[in-house]
Amino acid sequence: MSGNKDWESQLEAQLFALQDSAYRDFNRSLLPGLRAELIGVRIPQLRALAKTFAKSPDCEVFLHSLPHRYHEENHLHSFLIAGIKDPERLLEELERFLPYVENWSVCDSLTPRLFKTRPSFLLPKIREWLSSERIYTVRFGIKMLMDHYLDEFFSPEHLIWVSEIGGAVAEEYYVRMMQAWYFATALAKQYDAALLILTENRLPVWTHNKTIQKAVESYRITDQQKTFLRTLRRKEK
């Protein structure tokens, strides 16, 4: 592509050239309530397209052209953000894009590579994201804690942040599922600290039990730990 006003139609043509109708129909069943239009392009193909499109003069225009029409454009956007190497610009583009993330698929594919090597500048933003009223901004914040702060940068305080997410967003399924995923992963990596969240009943019953379910399904949790975790299941009131 070249920097001209026809970039949208050219990008659309490229996406439809990669269309897999069967994959589109399958994907639709996994994305209830999707507002963007669905073409049906597989993730590896979108990642490959992002690598070439990132070199185009139209890339910058695309990143500022929100909201996008197609679900695949949102995935493409997430992959382009993932390749940004400047910390300030990365956060700027994330702040621009996060309000338009409308499903778990795009949210969970948003994995900036810079955060793997320089996670320290991310922590203040995570606190902001966790206090958002937007479902997938909160989910993204939890996922960043799970991906980058359960090893050498771990602090028990992070567990409290995730357990204390409140407001209407805390009742949303895709937030609660990410909380459970986070705490199950924390049990695998920081067992003693994470266990306190369960023994002190800091989570809603559904999230508490879902955490235990995910943990006992994990190969990273020992059989002895799984046996004890099963005793912590709570009854719905």
C-alpha positions in Angstrom: 0.0 0.0 0.0 1.0 3.6 -0.5 -0.1 6.6 1.5 -3.3 7.5 -0.3 -7.0 7.9 0.4 -7.8 4.4 -0.9 -6.0 2.6 1.9 -9.3 1.5 3.5 -10.6 -0.3 0.4 -7.2 -1.8 -0.3 -6.9 -3.2 3.3 -10.5 -4.5 3.1 -9.6 -6.3 -0.2 -6.6 -7.9 1.5 -8.7 -9.1 4.4 -11.4 -10.5 2.2 -8.8 -12.3 0.1 -7.9 -14.2 3.3 -11.5 -15.0 4.2 -12.4 -18.5 5.4 -16.2 -18.7 5.6 -16.3 -21.8 7.8 -13.9 -20.2 10.2 -16.1 -17.1 10.2 -19.2 -19.1 11.1 -17.3 -21.0 13.9 -15.9 -17.8 15.3 -19.3 -16.1 15.4 -20.5 -18.7 17.9 -17.5 -17.8 20.2 -18.1 -14.0 20.1 -21.7 -13.4 21.3 -22.8 -9.8 21.0 -20.1 -8.9 18.5 -20.8 -5.4 17.0 -18.1 -5.3 14.4 -18.6 -7.2 11.2 -16.8 -10.6 10.9 -14.9 -11.6 7.8 -13.3 -14.8 9.0 -9.5 -14.5 8.8 -7.3 -16.8 10.9 -5.0 -15.3 13.5 -1.7 -16.4 11.9 -2.7 -14.7 8.7 -3.6 -11.5 10.5 -0.2 -11.6 12.3 1.6 -11.9 9.0 -0.5 -9.1 7.5 0.4 -6.9 10.5 4.1 -7.4 9.9 3.9 -6.0 6.3 1.3 -3.4 7.1 3.4 -2.0 9.9 5.9 -0.8 7.2 3.2 1.0 5.3 2.7 4.8 5.4 -1.0 4.0 5.9 -0.3 2.2 9.2 -0.4 5.4 11.3 -3.6 6.6 9.7 -5.2 3.2 10.4 -4.2 3.4 14.1 -6.0 6.7 14.3 -9.1 5.5 12.4 -11.3 4.3 15.2 -13.7 2.6 15.5 -12.9 0.0 12.9 -15.6 -1.7 10.8 -14.3 -5.3 11.0 -13.4 -7.5 13.9 -10.3 -8.5 12.0 -9.2 -4.9 11.8 -9.3 -4.8 15.6 -7.1 -7.8 15.8 -4.8 -6.2 13.2 -4.7 -3.1 15.4 -3.7 -5.1 18.4 -0.9 -6.8 16.6 0.4 -3.5 15.3 0.4 -2.1 18.9 2.3 -5.2 20.1 5.2 -4.2 17.9 5.6 -0.6 19.2 9.1 -0.2 20.8 8.7 3.2 22.4 7.2 3.1 25.9 5.4 6.4 25.8 4.0 5.8 22.3 2.9 2.3 23.3 0.9 3.6 26.3 -0.6 6.3 24.1 -1.8 3.9 21.5 -3.1 1.5 24.2 -5.1 4.4 25.7 -6.5 5.2 22.3 -7.5 1.6 21.5 -8.7 0.1 24.7 -12.1 1.9 24.7 -12.9 0.1 21.4 -12.0 -3.4 22.5 -15.3 -5.2 22.6 -14.6 -8.8 23.1 -12.3 -11.3 24.9 -10.6 -12.4 21.6 -9.1 -9.0 20.8 -8.4 -8.2 24.4 -6.4 -11.4 25.0 -4.5 -11.0 21.7 -3.3 -7.6 22.8 0.2 -8.6 24.2 2.8 -5.8 23.7 6.2 -7.3 23.4 7.9 -4.4 25.1 6.2 -5.3 28.4 8.2 -8.6 28.5 11.5 -6.7 28.8 10.4 -3.5 30.5 7.3 -4.2 32.7 8.2 -1.6 35.4 6.7 1.4 33.6 3.4 -0.5 33.2 2.3 -0.9 36.8 0.8 2.6 37.4 -1.3 2.1 34.2 -2.5 -1.3 35.4 -4.0 0.4 38.5 -5.9 2.8 36.3 -7.2 0.0 34.0 -8.4 -2.1 37.0 -10.5 0.9 38.2 -12.1 1.4 34.7 -15.8 0.9 34.1 -15.0 -0.8 30.7 -15.1 -4.6 30.8 -12.2 -5.2 28.5 -10.0 -2.5 29.9 -10.3 -4.2 33.3 -9.8 -7.6 31.7 -6.7 -6.3 30.0 -5.3 -4.9 33.2 -5.7 -8.2 35.0 -4.1 -10.1 32.1 -1.1 -7.8 32.2 -0.6 -8.6 35.9 -0.9 -12.2 35.1 1.5 -12.1 32.2 4.2 -9.9 33.8 3.8 -9.7 37.6 3.7 -13.3 38.9 7.4 -14.0 38.8 10.3 -11.7 39.7 8.1 -8.6 39.8 5.4 -10.2 42.0 3.9 -8.4 45.0 1.1 -9.8 47.2 -0.4 -6.4 46.9 -1.3 -7.2 43.3 -3.5 -10.0 44.5 -5.5 -7.6 46.6 -5.9 -5.2 43.6 -7.5 -7.9 41.5 -9.7 -9.2 44.4 -11.0 -5.7 45.1 -12.3 -4.9 41.6 -15.7 -3.4 42.3 -18.7 -1.7 40.7 -20.9 -3.1 38.0 -17.9 -4.3 35.9 -17.1 -6.8 38.7 -20.3 -8.7 37.8 -19.4 -9.1 34.2 -18.6 -12.7 33.1 -15.5 -11.9 31.1 -14.0 -10.0 34.1 -14.8 -12.7 36.5 -13.4 -15.4 34.3 -10.1 -13.4 33.9 -10.0 -13.0 37.7 -10.3 -16.7 38.1 -7.6 -17.3 35.5 -5.3 -14.9 37.2 -5.7 -16.4 40.7 -5.4 -20.0 39.3 -2.1 -18.9 37.7 -1.1 -17.2 40.9 -1.6 -20.5 42.8 0.7 -22.2 40.3 3.4 -19.5 40.7 2.9 -17.9 44.1 1.0 -20.6 46.0 1.2 -19.4 49.6 0.3 -15.8 48.8 -2.5 -16.7 46.5 -3.9 -19.3 48.9 -4.6 -16.6 51.4 -7.1 -15.0 49.0 -9.1 -18.2 49.1 -8.8 -19.1 52.8 -9.8 -15.5 53.7 -12.8 -15.6 51.3 -11.8 -12.4 49.5 -13.5 -13.4 46.3 -17.2 -13.7 45.3 -18.3 -17.3 45.6 -18.5 -17.9 41.8 -15.0 -16.5 41.2 -13.7 -18.4 44.2 -15.0 -21.7 43.0 -14.0 -21.0 39.4 -10.4 -20.3 40.6 -10.3 -23.7 42.3 -11.7 -25.4 39.3 -9.1 -24.0 37.0 -6.3 -24.7 39.5 -7.2 -28.3 39.9 -7.2 -28.7 36.2 -3.7 -27.3 36.0 -0.6 -29.5 35.6 1.4 -26.9 37.5 -0.5 -27.6 40.8 0.6 -30.6 42.8 -1.8 -33.4 43.7 -1.5 -32.5 47.4 -2.3 -28.9 46.7 -5.3 -29.9 44.5 -6.7 -32.1 47.3 -6.5 -29.2 49.8 -8.0 -26.7 47.3 -11.0 -28.9 46.8 -11.8 -28.6 50.5 -12.1 -24.8 50.1 -15.0 -24.9 47.7 -17.9 -22.7 48.9 -21.6 -23.1 48.4 -23.7 -20.6 46.5 -26.1 -18.8 48.8 
